Every structure is written in structure tokens, then in C-alpha cells.
């Protein structure tokens, strides 16, 4: 109980300081003191510890769990090994709330939920977002005797800096908060070796590297399934439809495939376009003007060289900057490039990745220490990629082995020209990269998780 009291005191003081620094009046800034009263009221009603609590794990995301596939995979892996999993996610609060007001409100909500759920052996929390989740979860875990694990996907303060700038007060406070309370976790996971080293060196936090790996649903798509997807996509999106002047008797046509309606046989269409795919959350850490500029250059290459194929570029996902880029896309007058921005059903996304010819990744890590899961998924489908350079990308993308790394739109356009110069043949670089991915014997999520996380959980269950 002494540890819990100390935790309450530290968190309360931190929230008061955060409120004052953010410009709240003294009366509002002192509001977190009420947390203490709530804590002791709830704590006084706690039952004795459940003997089977070590088989219960809470997976926590202070946001939309649907946008956190890694945490979903954690939950599935835990369940597969017989653990009872409680998933906790929070909706994003309305923008009318001041930032600090939203933090205080979420503190109350989160602490209440954590104190009321059944006894847990572990709380596994995603960071970011970590404000106020890290501090509140730490306090709750001290009261309830849970092991507290943080899975470091990135640093929250670096994401905030994309909007506010590195020197903004709220960014500095967020960094101080993340560094202070991050040290209080019992165990830590992280997504790269570079992040593990950074946590150890700069924040004195020891972490286990758990690379993102693709689950088994990400694989090359059989031609028949490709055709079925293209038919469905073509009913909504014109780039998937065949040219208006192409008709064949007893054939069901798409832009990429054709099926004989009498025999059911599916083949690739002669002269088909290349299918380029990129997925995004349309946020500040991905500059899609780079891809648009590269496609403009590729359009010129096609006009100059007959051998290059036309392109269908599919950009999946939704997010705050999607409408801005859609207007830019609509302003382009391409003849050899078609761009499509669909929102796919969850079951269709891996099928589309497994049907594509090339993936493009424009994710630039805000910290330079995390890796894009979209590339992990693409590699699971044996799909080569072109990815924009940042600090630790080499831990995933091996230049000239499973893809290419570029620094700007000019370099990307040249890579597109190079990779599609032999299309649709498989003897050029694109075919070599795909062959390398097939032969790499990629580790899947289940095997990776069982090796790195399961021993950690079991060690503290005994």
C-alpha cells in the first residue's frame, strides 16, 4: 500500500503542474487532487486477490483499438495460450475540450475502469498515446498488484512535435512526463533495436525488442481470389474496370484479369496495367505529394517509352489529410496513371496487398525509431516495396534485396521506371525482389510472439 500511496502522490503533483503550465487557473489545476479521494474510495472496496488473476491480461489502448493491429495481435496470442483477455479502448474526445481538460477527464475515466474490472495479472499498454494512460495505469497497477507492461510503438511527444514544433511548451511537458512515468513500468517491449537502445541510453529503460511480423492472413493471393476482388472493386471504382472498347465473348473482364464463364479459368489480362499500392492514415508523418510528383514523372516516362506499363495506384486508409490530397489528385490530368483512394473492408486489405505488383511506403517516423507496419504486411504478401528513407528503416527494408529506399520524388520516379521496365516479366529487379521475399522464410507473428513475449509472461506467473 505504501507503493500505491507514493504513486498517487507523484501522479497528483504531476497533473497539477501540467495544468498550471498549460494555463489553467489554480482552482482547475487543483482538480486532479480529487483523484486521490476517488482512488481511496475505490481501493477501499477492492476484494482479495483472485488466485487465477495471473491468467487474466488487460490490453489497453487510449484510442481506437481497431487502428492498433499490433495490440489486437497481442490479444489473439494471449488468448491462444489460454489467457483471459480484457480489451480496453477509448474514443477520441471532442476537440472543444482544452487539451489539459481532456487529459484530466480521461484520467478519471481510465482509472475508474481499471479499478472496476476483474483482477488482472498484467496490464499491457500501448504507447503512444501515453498521456495520461502511463501514469494512471501505473497507479492502478500498484493498487491492484498487476504487472505493468508498456509496448513502445513510438514516442508520443515526437508525434505532438509534428503539429506544435519541438520547442512548444506542451511538447516539452509531454516529453518530461513520458520519460518520468515510462521508468515506472515493470516490463517494456519496443518495435526496433534502435528504440531499445534509445530507451536504455537516454531514459534508463530496459526493453525487449518485439519486431512487428505479419500474421498468416497476409500472403500472396491466388489468381481466382484476385479476380473476385477486382470484380467487386470494379463495381465501385472505375480503375478496376476493363477498357470500354474491350469485349470478349464468354469472358468476365477486369482491368487486370479475365475469367472464362464456361470453364471458370482465370488468367491475367494481356497488356494489363501494373498495380501499385500504398496504405496510409493520412497524417503529417506521410507526405503524399512525394508520390504524386513521382507519378507525374512516371507519366512522362510512359509517353517517352512504349515498354512501360500504365499504372493503377491504390491508396488505402482514412485520416485527417485525406480530403486535402484527394483535391490534389483530382486536379491531375493523367493519361497513363489512375489513382484510387478506397476504404477497404478488413478482409479485403490483405487480399489486395497479395494481388499488387509493388508497394510504396511514405511513412517517416516522427522519432526515427519505429518501423511501418504496412511494409511488414506487404512483405508477408511477398510484395516488394519502395520506401522513403529514415533512421532505422534498414532494420526492415534491405535496399536492393527486398525493395528500394528513396529520399525524394525524383528518386522514387526513377525506381518506378526501373522496376516496371520488365513488366510483366519476372526476370527484372521486381521479380528478383519477390523471389527473395518468397525464399526468405519470413517469421510470422505467432512464432515471434511465442519466442519473445510468452516467456516474459510465464516467468512472472509462476
Residue pairs with C-beta under 8 A, 6 or more apart in sequence:
3 142
4 43
4 139
4 142
4 143
7 138
7 139
7 142
7 143
7 184
8 35
8 36
8 39
8 139
10 135
11 32
11 35
11 135
11 136
11 138
11 139
11 181
12 32
12 33
12 35
12 36
14 135
14 177
14 180
14 181
15 32
15 35
15 103
15 104
15 107
15 132
15 135
16 29
16 30
16 32
16 33
18 100
18 103
18 173
18 177
19 28
19 29
19 30
19 31
19 32
19 100
19 104
20 26
20 29
21 169
21 173
22 98
22 99
22 100
22 169
22 170
22 173
23 100
24 98
24 100
24 101
28 101
31 104
32 104
32 107
35 107
35 108
35 111
38 108
38 111
38 112
39 111
39 115
39 139
39 143
42 111
42 112
42 115
42 116
43 115
43 143
46 115
46 143
46 144
47 119
49 119
49 145
50 56
50 118
50 119
53 118
53 119
53 120
53 121
53 145
54 121
54 460
54 461
55 82
55 83
55 84
55 121
55 461
56 83
56 84
56 85
56 86
56 118
56 119
56 120
56 121
56 122
57 78
57 83
57 84
57 85
57 86
57 120
57 121
57 122
57 123
57 124
57 457
58 85
58 86
58 87
58 88
58 114
58 117
58 120
58 122
58 123
58 124
58 146
59 65
59 71
59 74
59 75
59 78
59 85
59 86
59 87
59 88
59 124
60 88
60 89
60 123
60 124
60 125
60 126
60 133
60 137
61 68
61 71
61 88
61 89
61 90
61 125
61 126
62 89
62 90
62 106
62 110
62 126
62 129
62 130
62 133
63 89
63 90
63 92
63 126
63 129
64 89
64 91
64 92
65 71
65 72
65 87
65 89
66 89
67 281
68 89
68 126
69 373
70 126
70 151
70 153
70 191
70 212
70 373
71 124
71 126
71 151
73 215
73 445
73 449
74 124
74 151
74 449
74 453
75 85
75 87
77 445
77 446
77 449
77 450
77 453
77 454
78 85
78 457
79 85
80 446
81 454
83 457
86 117
86 118
86 120
88 110
88 113
88 114
88 117
90 106
90 109
90 110
93 102
93 105
93 106
97 105
99 170
103 131
103 132
104 132
106 132
106 133
106 136
107 132
107 135
107 136
110 132
110 133
110 136
110 137
110 140
111 136
111 139
111 140
114 123
114 136
114 137
114 140
114 141
114 144
115 140
115 143
115 144
119 144
120 144
120 146
121 146
121 147
121 460
121 461
122 146
122 147
122 148
122 149
122 457
122 460
123 137
123 140
123 141
123 146
123 147
123 148
123 149
124 149
124 151
125 133
125 134
125 137
125 148
125 149
125 150
125 151
126 151
126 153
127 133
127 134
127 150
127 151
127 152
127 153
127 154
127 156
127 178
127 182
128 153
128 154
128 155
128 156
128 159
129 156
130 150
130 156
130 177
130 178
130 181
130 182
131 156
131 174
131 177
131 178
134 150
134 177
134 178
134 181
134 182
134 184
134 185
135 177
135 181
137 148
138 148
138 181
138 184
138 185
140 146
141 147
141 148
141 186
147 186
147 187
147 460
148 184
148 185
148 186
148 187
149 185
149 186
149 187
149 188
149 189
149 456
150 182
150 185
150 187
150 188
150 189
151 188
151 189
151 190
151 210
152 182
152 188
152 189
152 190
152 191
152 195
152 199
152 207
153 191
153 370
154 191
154 365
154 366
154 367
154 369
154 370
155 175
155 178
155 366
155 367
155 369
156 174
156 178
157 171
157 172
157 174
157 175
157 178
158 366
158 367
159 285
159 366
160 168
160 170
160 171
160 174
161 168
161 171
161 366
162 283
162 284
162 285
162 366
163 284
164 170
164 171
165 171
179 203
182 188
182 199
182 203
182 205
183 203
183 204
183 205
185 205
187 208
187 456
188 199
188 205
188 206
188 207
188 208
189 207
189 208
189 209
189 210
189 452
189 453
190 196
190 199
190 207
190 208
190 209
190 210
191 209
191 210
191 211
191 212
191 369
191 370
191 371
192 209
192 211
192 369
192 370
192 371
192 392
192 395
193 209
193 392
193 395
194 368
194 369
194 391
194 392
194 395
195 207
195 209
195 367
195 369
195 370
195 392
196 207
196 208
196 209
198 367
198 369
199 205
199 206
199 207
200 206
200 207
208 452
208 453
208 456
209 452
210 448
210 449
210 452
210 453
211 371
211 376
211 395
211 396
211 448
212 371
212 373
212 376
212 445
213 376
213 380
213 442
213 443
213 444
213 445
213 447
213 448
214 376
214 377
214 379
214 380
214 381
214 442
214 444
214 445
215 380
215 444
215 445
215 446
216 444
216 446
217 350
218 350
218 353
218 354
218 377
218 380
218 381
219 350
219 354
219 380
219 381
219 382
220 354
220 381
220 382
221 229
221 350
221 351
221 352
221 353
221 354
221 355
221 381
223 257
223 266
223 267
223 268
224 266
225 351
225 355
226 256
226 257
226 266
226 351
226 354
226 355
227 252
227 254
227 257
227 258
227 259
227 266
229 348
229 351
229 352
229 355
230 240
230 254
230 255
230 256
230 257
230 355
231 252
231 254
232 348
233 240
233 254
233 342
233 352
234 240
234 241
234 254
234 255
236 342
237 340
237 342
238 338
239 255
239 312
239 314
239 338
239 339
239 340
240 254
240 255
240 256
240 312
240 340
241 254
241 255
242 253
242 254
242 255
242 258
242 269
243 255
246 253
247 253
248 258
250 260
250 261
250 262
251 258
251 259
251 260
251 261
252 258
252 259
252 261
253 269
254 269
255 269
255 272
255 273
255 312
256 268
256 269
256 272
256 273
256 275
256 312
256 355
257 266
257 267
257 268
257 269
257 272
258 266
258 267
258 268
258 269
259 265
259 266
260 266
268 424
271 309
272 309
272 424
273 309
273 310
273 311
273 312
273 338
274 309
274 310
274 311
274 312
274 357
274 358
274 420
274 423
274 424
275 311
275 312
275 314
275 355
275 356
275 357
275 358
276 311
276 312
276 313
276 314
276 356
276 357
276 358
276 359
276 360
276 416
277 313
277 314
277 315
277 316
277 352
277 353
277 356
277 358
277 359
277 360
277 378
277 383
278 288
278 291
278 313
278 314
278 315
278 316
278 359
278 360
278 361
278 362
278 374
279 315
279 316
279 317
279 349
279 374
279 377
280 286
280 288
280 315
280 316
280 317
280 319
280 362
280 363
280 374
281 317
281 318
281 319
282 288
282 317
282 318
282 319
282 320
282 321
282 322
282 325
283 319
283 320
283 321
284 321
285 363
285 364
285 365
285 366
286 362
286 363
286 364
287 362
287 364
288 315
288 321
288 325
288 362
289 325
289 328
289 409
290 362
290 388
290 408
290 409
290 412
291 313
291 315
291 360
291 362
291 409
291 412
292 325
292 328
292 329
292 332
292 409
293 409
293 410
293 413
294 409
294 410
294 412
294 413
294 416
295 311
295 313
295 332
295 334
295 337
295 339
295 413
296 332
296 334
296 413
297 409
297 410
297 413
298 308
298 311
298 336
298 337
298 413
298 416
298 417
299 334
299 335
299 336
299 337
301 308
301 413
301 416
301 417
302 308
302 309
302 310
302 336
302 337
303 335
303 336
307 421
308 417
308 420
308 421
308 423
309 420
309 423
309 424
310 336
310 337
310 338
311 336
311 337
311 338
311 416
311 420
312 337
312 338
312 340
313 337
313 338
313 339
313 340
314 339
314 340
314 341
314 342
314 352
314 356
315 339
315 340
315 341
316 341
316 342
316 343
316 344
316 349
316 352
317 343
318 343
322 341
325 341
326 341
329 339
329 341
332 339
344 352
350 377
350 380
350 381
353 359
353 377
353 378
353 380
353 381
353 383
354 381
354 382
354 383
356 381
356 383
357 383
357 420
357 423
357 424
357 430
358 383
358 384
358 385
358 386
358 416
358 419
358 420
358 430
359 374
359 375
359 378
359 383
359 384
359 385
359 386
359 403
360 385
360 386
360 387
360 412
361 372
361 374
361 375
361 378
361 385
361 386
361 387
361 388
362 388
363 372
363 374
363 375
363 387
363 388
364 388
364 390
365 371
365 372
365 390
365 391
365 392
368 390
368 391
368 392
369 391
369 392
370 392
371 392
371 393
371 395
371 396
372 387
372 396
375 385
375 387
375 396
375 397
376 396
378 384
378 385
379 385
379 396
379 402
379 437
379 442
380 442
380 444
382 434
382 437
382 438
383 434
383 437
384 402
384 403
384 419
384 430
384 433
384 434
384 437
385 397
385 402
385 403
385 404
386 403
386 404
386 405
386 406
386 412
386 415
386 416
386 419
387 393
387 397
387 403
387 404
387 405
387 406
388 405
388 406
388 407
388 412
389 405
389 406
389 407
393 405
394 405
397 403
397 405
399 405
400 429
401 433
401 436
402 433
402 436
402 437
402 440
403 433
404 415
404 419
406 412
406 415
418 429
419 428
419 429
419 430
420 430
421 428
422 428
422 429
422 430
422 431
423 430
425 431
426 434
426 435
